[in-house]
C-alpha cells in the first residue's frame, strides 16, 4: 500500500530515502512533520489492508512509541520494506563511501612524505604565521606578502552585530550589507578584497581565541531554536540553501556548525569567510567546531591550500591555519542535573579510546598548538590522542561494542557501549557528530542505556550538510531543536540536481580499479600466499576472500567481478588467474590516468611545484645514478629522513610509500612517478573526467 501511494508520484529517479520522504509528505496532509494513526489509516485504507494490519504496521514504524510517526522513523521503516523487495539501493552508496575512505588513507600517506620534504627545507621562521608554537606542530611555508589590488568588496571595521559587514567599492552603495549579503555577493561571483578578507579572519580569530575548548550553550526554546549543521566542504550553494531555509543567525535562530568547512568543494575560501563573518557579528548565536579538515596537512593534500593561494596568497593560508587552531573542539547544549540529564554533546568525529577522559581534560588541551591533529607515534601524549580522536573517529559500522582501529588511518571506531558510557558520565542523552557522508544526510542510531534507572534514552546522530558530495549522490541535512525533550526535526535538501545513477556506478568501478592498482604488490603477495599449488590460479571464493581482506572493502564482490574480469564463469570449481586480473587493471588505470609518453612527461615534470626540491631528493636517493630508485635505495632514503625529523608525528613507512609511488609496478621509481605522486597527493588519487565516469571495465 505504501508503495502504491508512492506510485502516484513520477520521480522514479529518486533514491530510496527520497522516495520515502515523498510518501511521508503524501501521508502527512497537515504538514506538521508527524503522521498520526488516523492519518496513516486514512492514507492506506484503500489498498486492501485491514484496520488491524494497518495499525500493526503503524506501531512497527513508530519505534519510540510516542503515538506518531516522524519522518526519520518512516524513512527507516521504508528502507526495511525496500530490502524485503530485493532492492540493492545501498550497495553503490556503500562502495562509494568505503572507496572514499581508502583513498583518504592513501592520500594522507603520500602527503606526509612530501610535507616532511617541504618542512625540512623551510626557513626557521616559517611557522610564525601558522600559530603559536607551544609544542610539536606542522610548519607553514610563507612567501613574501605582495600588495594586490582590491577586487570588489571591502569590509568595514570593526564588525558589529546588526551593522553592515561589507560595503561594495566602487560604486559606494547604502545601506551597508549584512553578512548574509556577503554570502549573496559570493553566490553571484563577486570576490572579496584581500585586505577585507584579512579583517574578517583576524576578527574571528580574536573571538574564537577567547572561547574554551568545550563551549557550553544554553538549551533551545521555541523563542530561540538551535540548528546543527554538519560538513559543508566548500559547498557555498549548500550553505546558501541552509540560510534560505532556516534564516540568518540571530538571538532567536542559533547555529552550531560542526566542522569540515573546506576541502573537496571549490568555494572553501568564500564559505569560511561567510562563517567567520557570522561568528564575528553574532558570537553568541553562531558556534564553530573544529573538524579534521581544519588541519594544515589535510588542507595541503585535499586542495584548500592551493585554493587559498590561487584566490589570495600563502600568507592568507597561514592566517587561516592560525584561525583553525583557535576553533573550539566541541560543544555541549544543556545537560547535567539541572536539565534532568538531557543534553547534546556535539563533536565533529567522535569519542575517546581512554574511558577516563573527562570534560575537564577536554578544556585542559592547549588547542592552539595543533596546526595538525594527526597523531603518528605509538605512544602519543594524552591530549594529542584526544584531539585526533575527537576530529577523526567514527561509530562502529556494524554496531559492535568496544574500541577498534579506524580504517581511515586516524582516530578510532567506537561502539554503542562507549557512547552510552560517555553520555552517562557527562549528563547528556544525545551525541551529535558529523565526519561521515550519509546517503540521506542524517542517520539516527538508538543507543541502549547502561542503567535501567535512567528515564532518558540515548541517541547518536550523524549529520552531513554537503549534498552530492565529491561527485557522489547524497542529500544534505540540518538538525533543528526547539527543546531538549522532543526529537529534532530534520531538513533534507540538495542544492544541485541529483546525478544520474550511472555516474556513481561508473565512478565506483574506476575508483575500485584504481584502488586495486595502488594495492597491486600487496594483493599479489596475498594471492601468492593463498595459492597453495603455485599455479597462478585461485578458486573464486578464495580470490574474493583475498580481495575483501586486502582492500578492506565489505561489498558484494560477486556482482562487481564480471565487469572487472571480463569473462566470468559463476560455476563452482572455476578458477581466477590473479596475475592476469592485476595486469589487466594496471593497464586500464595507467591508460585512464592519461599518462603521456616519457619524453613529454619529463617536460611536464618541470611544471610541478617544488620541482627543484623533488629533483634534489630523488638524485640523493638514486645512489647508483641509474635514473631510478629501487626499494632498497628508497628505504635508505626514508630512514635518513626519519633520523632527521625531530617530530615523531611525521614518522614514515618506507614499504607502504614505495608501493604508492611505484605507479607502473616496475619495482623501481623514476622521476616522473615521483612528480606524479606529488601532484596526486595535492589533488586527488583519481583524476578522471565525466566521460570516463560512465566507462565500464
N, C-alpha and C positions, 0 to 999 in steps of 0.2 A: 504493500500500500504506500509506504514511504517512497519507494522508487517510482510508483505510478504518479504520485504527487509531483515528483521531480520531472516526470515526463512532460508536464505542461511547459517546462522551460526548454529553450532552444540553445543551450550553451554547453554542448557536449565536449567542448574543448577545455572545460574547467577541470581542475584537479578534483580528486575525491573530496578533499576538505572544502573546496569552494562549492561543490555540488551540495554537500551537507549544509553549508551556510545558506545557500539559496533555498533549500527545502525548509530550513528553520524559519526563514522570513515568511514563507508561504503559510506556515502553521502558527505564526505569531501575528495575528491580524492587527492587534493594537500597538505593535511595535515597541513593547516595553522591555524587550530582551529576555522574556521568560514565557514558557508555554505552560499553561495550567492544564489539569486533567481534562477539563471541559473543552478547551481549545484543541487538545490532542485528539479527543474523541470526535469532535466536530470535523477535524481535518481528515480523519481516516475512516469514518463510518461508512463511506460509500464504496469501500474496496473489499467487501466480503468478509470482514473480520467481525467476530462477536465483541460485545462490550467487554466481556471478561478477558478476551485475548488482548484487546487494546489497552485495558487497564494494567494487565500483567506486563506488557511491553513498556508502558509508561514508567512503572516502578523499577524496571530493569535499567532504564536510561537515567532515571533520577537517582544518581549514585549517592548524593548526600542526604537523600530522604527528606528534603525540605518542602515537598509538595509541588515543586515547579521544576521544569527542565530549562536550564540556561543553555546558551549556545555551545559552550565547551562540552557540556555533558552530551548534547545532541551530536556534536561532531564526533566525539569518541564512540558513541553508540552506532553512528552511521558507518564509521570505519570498520567496526567489528562486523557489521552486516555485510559490507563490501567484501571482506575477507571470506565470508561464507559463500559468496558467489564465485570464488576463484580469482578475483581481481588481484593483480600483482602491482597495484599502484605504487607501492613503497620501494620496489626493487631498484628502479632507475635512480630515485632520490637517495636511497641508501648507498648505492655505489658512488654517486656523485659526492656525497658527504665524506665517505671513507677515503676516496681518492684525494679530496681536498686536504685531508689531514696528513696523508702520506707525502703529498707534495710540499706541505708546510714543513714537515720534518726534514726532508732532503734539502730544501732551500736554506733552512737555518744552518745546517751543517756546512754547506758551501759558503754561506755568507760569513760564518765565523772565521773561516780561513782567510778570506780577503780583508775582513775587519782587522785581524791580527797583523797582516802585512801592512795595511794602511796605518795602523796605530804605531807600529814600530818605526815608521818614517815620518810621523807627525812631529811638529815642533812642540817643545816642552810646555808652552803656554797655551796650547790649543784648546785645553778644556776650560779655559777661563770663561768662555761664552756658554758652555754647556751646563753649568751648575756648580754648586759648591762642592769641593772635594772633601767630604767627610769620611770617605772610605773608598774601597775599590769601585771605580766606575769607568765606563767607556768614554773615551775622549771623542770630541767632535772637531774635525779639522775645519778651520775658518779662513776664508780668503780675506783680503783687504776690502773693507767696505767701500763701495763705489757709489757716488751720488747718481741718482737716476731721476728722471722726470716723473712727477706725479701723473697718475693715469686720469682718473675722473672724479673720485670722491676723496674728501678729506674728513677726518673725524674731529669733532670739537672736543676739547679737553678743558676741564675734567668731565668724564662721563657722569651724568647724574640721572637717577631714576625719574622717568616721566618727561625728561627733556631730550632733545634730539641727540641721537648718537652720531649722525653724519650729516654733512652738508655737501651738495654737489658743487663742483667747481670746474671750469665755469660753464654756464652762467650761474649766478647765485640764485637760489630759489628759497622760498619760505612758504609754510613753516618748516622747521627742522624735521628731518627724517628720524623716525624711531628705529630701533634695532630690527624690527620686522621689515621695515622699508629697506634696510641694508640687505636683508635676505632677498627681497624682491629685486633689488638692483643687481645682485649676483645672478638671480634667475634670468634676468634679461640680458646677461652677458657683460654688464658694466663692472670692470675691475676696480680695486681699491688701491690708492696710492701706498707706496711702501711706508712712508712716514706715518700715515694713518693706521696702517696695519700694525706697526710697531707700538703705537699708542694703545690700541686695543689689547695686545698681548701683554704689555707692561702693566696695564691696569688690572687685568685679570690675574696676572701672576702675583701682584701685590695682595689682592683679595684672597686668592687661594692659599697663599703662604700663611695667612692668619687662621686658617681652619685646621682642626685636628684631623688625624688620620681617619677616625671614625666620627662622622658628622651625625649628631643627634637631631632628628627632625620631628616636629610636632605632628600628631596623628591627623589624618584628613577628616574633614567635616563636609556637610552639604554646602557650607559657605566658603570652604577652602579645600577644593579637591586636589588630588595628587596623581599625576601621570608619571609612569615609569617607562622610559624609552631604552631599548636595547641597542645593539651595534648598528651604526649608521654607515661606517666605512666609506666616507667621502661621497655619499649619495645626497646631494643637496636637494634633489627632487623629492626624496622621501622626507627630509626634514620639512620641506615646504608643505607637503601633504599633511604632515602631522600638525603643523601650526594652523593650517587652514581648517582642519577638522576639529582641533581641540582648543584653538585660540592661543594668543600670546601669553607669556608668563606675567603673572601679577599676584597680588595677595590672595585672590580667590581662585587662582589657577596655577598651581605649583608643579614643578617638574624635577624629576631625577633622571639625568642622562647617565647611563651605566657603562660608559667606556667604549673603546674602539670607534673613535670618531674619524679616523683617517686610514689610508692604505686601501688598495683594491679599486676604489672609486676615483673618478677624475677630479672631483671638487673637494678634496680634503681640506685644502687651504681655506676656501671660502666657507665651508661648513664650520670649521674650527673658529674662524673669525666671528661668525654669527653667534655661536655658542658662547664664546668669550665676551662678546658684546652683551648678550643676555645676562651673563654672570656679573659683569661689571655694573649693569643697570639695575639688576634685581638680585642682589647677592643672597637675600633671604628666601627667595622664591625659586631660584634655579640652583641645582646641585649637580656637580660634575664628579663622577667617579673615574678612577684610572683603569684602563683596560690593558691587555697585553700588547696592543698595537700603539700605545703611548710609550714607546720604547725605541731608543736610538738604533739598536741592532736590527729590530724588526722593520723600522722605517727605512733603513738603508737597503733592506732586502726586498721590501714589498712596494717601493715606489714613492713613498711620501717625501723622502729626502730629495729625490730628483724633481718632484712636483714643486717643492719649495724653492729650489734653485732656479727652475725654469720660470716661475712666476715672480720671484724676488731675487734671493741670493743665498749663499751659505750662512752668513751671519743671521739672516732671518730664521733659517732652520735651527741654528744653535739657540736662538732666543726661544723658539717654540719648545725645544727639548728641555730648556730650563723651566718653562711653564709646566711641562709634563711632570717634572719632578715635584711640583707643588700640588698636584692633584691629590685629593683625599683618596684613600684606598677603599672605603666602604661607607655605608650609611645605615642608620637604624631608625626606624619610624615607630614611635611608641615603645611598647614592650615593658616588661617588669610588672611588679605587683600593682602599681598604680593604674595599669591598663589591663589588669587581670590576665597577665601573660599573653596578651595579644599584641603582636608587633611584627614588623617586617625587617629582616636583615637583608640588605641589598649590596651585592658584591659582584664584580664582573665575572670572575671564573668560578671559584668555589671555596672549599673548606680545607682543613689542615690535616696533615698526617700525624701531628702531635696532639693527642687529646687533652693535654694540659694547657693549651693556649687559652688565654682569657682576653676580654675586651681591653684590659689594661695593657696586655702585651701588644695589642694592635696599636694602641696610642703611643707606646714607647718606641716604635720604629722611627728611625731618622730617615724619613722617606726621601728627602731632597738629595740624598747621596746616590740614589738609584737612577742613573740615566738609562740603564738597562736592568731588567728584573729577572734575567735568565741565569739560573744557577748552573755551574758546570764543575762542581767539586764533589767529592764523595761525602765529605762531612762538612757541609756548609754551616755557617753561623745560623742561629735560630731565626733571626729577623730576615736574613736573606731568603731562607726557605719559605717563610711565611709570605713574603711579598710575591714570590714566584707562584706559590700555590693559590693565593687569592686571585691572581690575574690569569692563571693558565689552567686550573683544574676543571674537571667535568664529573658529573654523576656517572656511576657505572651504567653502561648501556643496557645490560640485562637485569638491572635492579638488584644485583648481588650485594650483600653486606660486605663490609671490610674496606681496606685501602689497597690500591694496586698502582703499579707504574702506569703512567699515561703513555698511550701510543703516539701522542703528539711529540714526545721527547722532552717536555717540560710539564711541571705540575704533577698531579696525581688524579686517579679516578677514585671517588669516594662513594660509599654505599648509603642506603637509606638509614642504616643504624648510625652512621657518622652525622648525618643531617639531623636526626631526631635528638641525638645527644647534645649537639651544639645548640639547637633551638631551645631545648630544655634548660641548658646551662644559662643562657642569656635572657630567658624570659620572653621569647618570641614564638610565634606559631607558623611563620611563613619565611622561607628562604627564596629570594628572587635573584636570579643570576642571568647572564647573557652568554656570550662567548661561542655558542653553537648555533649554526644556521638551522632553523626549524621550518619544515615544509609549509605549515600554515601560520608561521610567525610566532606562535605561542604554544607551549606544552606544559600541562599541569600533571604533576605526579603526587599522588596521595602517599603520605609517609605515616606508617604505624607509630603510635605513641608508645614509648618505653614504659610509661606509667599509666596504669588503669585509673588512677585517681585524677588524672587531668581531664577536664571537660572540653579542652580545646584540641582539635585535630591539627596535625601538621601537614603543610603543603610545600611543594617545591615548584616554582615557576621558572621556565626558561623563556626569555623574551628576546626576540630578534627583530630589528626595525629597518633593515635594508632589504627591499624587495628585489627579486630577480638577481640575487647576489652573485657577483663574479660570473655572469653569463649563465647562472642557474635558473631554476624555476621555483620560486617560493614567494609566498605572501610575506608582508611585514606586519608587525602588530605593536600595539601600545596597551599597557595596562592602566586602568583608571580606578582609583579607590575613592569612594565617598565617605567611608568609615572603615574601622578595623573589624567590625562584627559581621560584615557581609562580604561575599566574594567580589572581586573586582570585575568590571566589565572589560571585554577585550575588543579593541578596534582593530580590524584586519583590513589591509589595503594593498594595492600595487600602484606605484607611481608611474610604471611603464607597462606596456602591453605584455601579457603572458606570452612567453616564447613558445613556438610550436614544439610538441613533444619530441619530434625527430631531432631537434637541435641538441637537446640534452643527451639523447641516446647516442647520437654520433660523437658528441664530445666525450662522453663516457668511454666509448670504445677507444678513442685516440689517447685519452689520458691513461687508460689502463695499459694500452700498448707501451706508452712512454714509461710508465712505472716498471713494467717488466723489463724494458730496455735498460733502465737505470739499475735494476737489480740483477742484471744478466749473470755476472760471475757468481753472485750469492746463490741464485737459483740453480745454476749449473752444478755447483758443488753439492747442493741439496739433492738434485736429481741423481747425480752420480753416486751419492751415499745411499740412496734408496734403490739403486739399480744393482741388485744382487748378482745378476748374470753378466754385468758389464757389456751388455749388448746395445746400449744406447736407446733402450725402449723401457717404458713403464706401463703398467695397466692404467686404465682410465681412472680408477678410484685412487690409486697411489699418486698419479700425476696431479689430480685435483687436490689431494691432501698436501702435497709439497707446495703447490701454488698458494693454498689458503694459509699455511703456516709461514711461508717465506715472505708473502706480501702483506700479511695481517689484514686480509680482507674477508669478511664473513658474508659472502654473497652466493647466489646460485650460479656456480661456475658452469654447470652442465648446460645452462641456457645461453651462456656467452661464448663458450668454446667453439661452436660450429663456425662462427664468423671469424675466429682467430686462427683456427687450424685448417680452414679450407674444407677438405673432405673430412667428415666426422662420422664415424660408424658407431652408433649407440649400442650395438650388440655387446653383450657380456663377453669378456675374454679378449676384446680388441685392445690393441696397444697404441701408445703415442710415442713417436720418435722425438724426444725432447730437444735434441740438437737442432733438428730441422725447424722445430717450433721457435726456438730462441733466435736462430739466424733469420727466419722469415720476418719476425717482428723487428729485429735490429735493422734490417734492410729497409723496411717500411718507414720506421721512425726517422732513420737517418735521411731518407728522401723527403719525408714530410716536414722536417725541420728546415728544408730549403738550403741544404749545405751547398756552398759554392765550390768550384774546383780549388785545389790547394793554392795555386798561384793567386787567384782572386782573394782567397781568404787571407793570404799574407798581407795583401794591400789593405784589406778591410781591418785587419787587426790593429793597424796604426791609428785607426779612428777611435778605438776604445779609450774610455777614460783611464787614467793611471797606467797607460801602456808602458811607460819607462819603468815604473815600479814592477810591473808584471814581468817585463823582459829581463830586468836585472835579477829578479828572484829566480826565474826559470834558468838563466845562464848559470847561476850559482849552484842550483840543484843538479844541472846536467854535468856531472863530474867528468864523464869521458868525452864531452863535447861532440856527441854524435847527433845532436839536434832533437833528442827525445829523452824523457825521464822515465826509467822503469820503477817498479815498486820499491826496490832496494834504495835507489837514489832518492826517491820521494820520501820514504820513511826516514832516511838520514836527515833530509832537509827539515821535515816536520819535527823530528826530535830536537834538532838545533833550535827551531823556533820555540818549542816548549821550554827549553832551557833559558831562553832569553825573556820569557814572559813572567813578569813578577806577579801578575794577577792570575791565580789558578783557575778563575772562572772561564778563561778562554783556552783551556787545555784542548788539544786537537787529537783526533783519532786518525792516524795515517791510513789504515786499511779502508775505513769507510769513505774517506775523502778521495782516495785513489780510485775507488770504484765509480764514484760520481763524476770524476774528472775524465776518466778514460772513455770518452764518448763513442769511439769506434770499436771498442772492445779488442784492441790490439795488444794489450798488456803493457803499453807504453803511452805516455802523454806527450804530445807535441805542443808547440807554442800556440797553434791555432785552437786546440782544445782548451788550453789554459785560459786564453782570452774569451773563448765562447762560454766557458763555465763562469767566468767573472760576469759576463753580460747576463747570463741566465740567473745568477744569484741576485742581480739588481732588478731584474724584471720578473719573468715567470719561467717556470721549468718548461712549459709547453707554449710555444708561440705559433698559433695556427689561426688562419682567417676563417670567416664564417663559411666559406665554401668547403673548407676541409672539415668543419664541424659536422657536416652531414655525410662525410665519407664513411663507407663501411669497409672493414678489413677483409 
